[in-house]
Amino acid sequence: MSGGPPPTAPAGQPVTAAADRPSGPVPLDALRDTLARELAGLPPGDADDPLAFFTAVTEYLMGWLASSSGESRGAPAVFVFVDRPRLEGERLGMTRLPLFRYGHEHPVRGGVFVAGAGLADVFTATPAGAGLAGLARHLQEAGLAGRPTAVLLSDCGDLALLPQGVEGEADGPRIPLGAAAVPRLDADAVETFLDNFYTEYVRVPQPGHKMWEHPEHHVPVRRAERSLQEIMYVPARAHFRNHAVRQEDSNREGIADISIMHKGDLRAMGTGVIELKVLKSRRHAVQWQDAGEVSAADNQDAVRDGIDQARCYRDELACDFTVLACFDMRITDEGDGIFEAVRTDADALGVRCRRFYMYNSPQAGRRGRAGSVGRVATKRAAAKQPAAKRAAAKRGGAAPTAAQPPSADSP
């Protein structure tokens, strides 16, 4: 690399010229697939192996380029893998970055970055006149020219992977990060997340995700909405990894439960608010006998408040959409009827409403699956039938009615 042209692909691996690449944005997931394919030939290692290093660097740069539009591509950047980044960074007098995670907090402005496999410790320096040749000389002088290296090329935004370092005879593959793009976030995507979250975390009681104080009596935990919010926060961050997910996002209208914002421009690429409500039959109590009743009117008021809050927080945070997610902990699953009185208002305000019924035990959850409910309901209905009707049904005859007196052989 020193003084020569930018890295190219190894023999047998074609490099797509910038002019030949599609002009439109490439989905970020497609670039991750490219990364996995290109790195498949690298030998696996321990926790501090080059494969983990290249993966971490590429994931970081993919996310940063997608969220910042690459506005800081002024100079090439070189990431060098070392076993002990703190010792090397201090030895070379480099500046330690506090927490290196992709996002708008750490735009890449060129220079040398010394890091470990997980990017937990990253040190940076910007040598004078640091073009590709200058950076290579700097690495040679620092004794790092043979370490696994990733080079972000400033002219096209590609990432060149050099497993043998800048002194290696063979150049590594190039990943076209410059075309990274994230699909626009919308309410449909949030509903898909909520469906998955409901199934995986709260449909039935799960260890470590407490929502019930006394599940057998349908008594929720204290501050059930806050507990739900805390359970949802981490999965939301993992699912919407290209956005900034915030918990209890304060604004002039109040506090939004979950906001999903863009990491760079807060108005770009789709932003939204999730407002959470919990529908209950009983209030929290340490002893279930002390649990007070929650009326249907109280639950209806909670839904109305949720619609108002969702609309206000969306407008205050300048988001594109909002979803009211009602998690239903009532004794019986009464369907979506609670939305009937407010559906017109919610549609007019642009608030999408969803309800998720939470079962108080795995057994109840199994009964609630499609195909089970009908059998259970039939058994319960049969148990409530009068004895004469059950006997007639068993014989295959008609049950006696008011206009048809019982026959002599009726029991």
Secondary structure as UniProt FT lines:
FT   TURN            2..3
FT   TURN            11..12
FT   HELIX           18..20
FT   STRAND          26..27
FT   HELIX           28..39
FT   TURN            40..41
FT   TURN            47..48
FT   HELIX           50..68
FT   TURN            69..72
FT   STRAND          77..81
FT   HELIX           85..91
FT   TURN            92..93
FT   STRAND          95..97
FT   TURN            104..105
FT   STRAND          111..115
FT   TURN            117..118
FT   STRAND          122..125
FT   TURN            128..129
FT   HELIX           132..141
FT   TURN            142..143
FT   TURN            145..146
FT   STRAND          149..152
FT   TURN            154..156
FT   STRAND          159..162
FT   TURN            163..164
FT   TURN            166..167
FT   STRAND          174..175
FT   HELIX           177..179
FT   STRAND          180..181
FT   HELIX           187..197
FT   HELIX           198..202
FT   TURN            207..208
FT   STRAND          212..214
FT   HELIX           215..217
FT   STRAND          219..220
FT   TURN            222..223
FT   HELIX           224..239
FT   TURN            240..242
FT   STRAND          243..251
FT   TURN            252..253
FT   STRAND          254..262
FT   TURN            266..267
FT   STRAND          272..280
FT   HELIX           288..290
FT   HELIX           296..316
FT   TURN            317..318
FT   STRAND          321..329
FT   HELIX           335..339
FT   TURN            340..342
FT   HELIX           343..349
FT   STRAND          351..357
FT   HELIX           362..367
FT   TURN            370..372
FT   HELIX           373..383
FT   HELIX           387..395
FT   TURN            402..403
FT   TURN            408..409
//
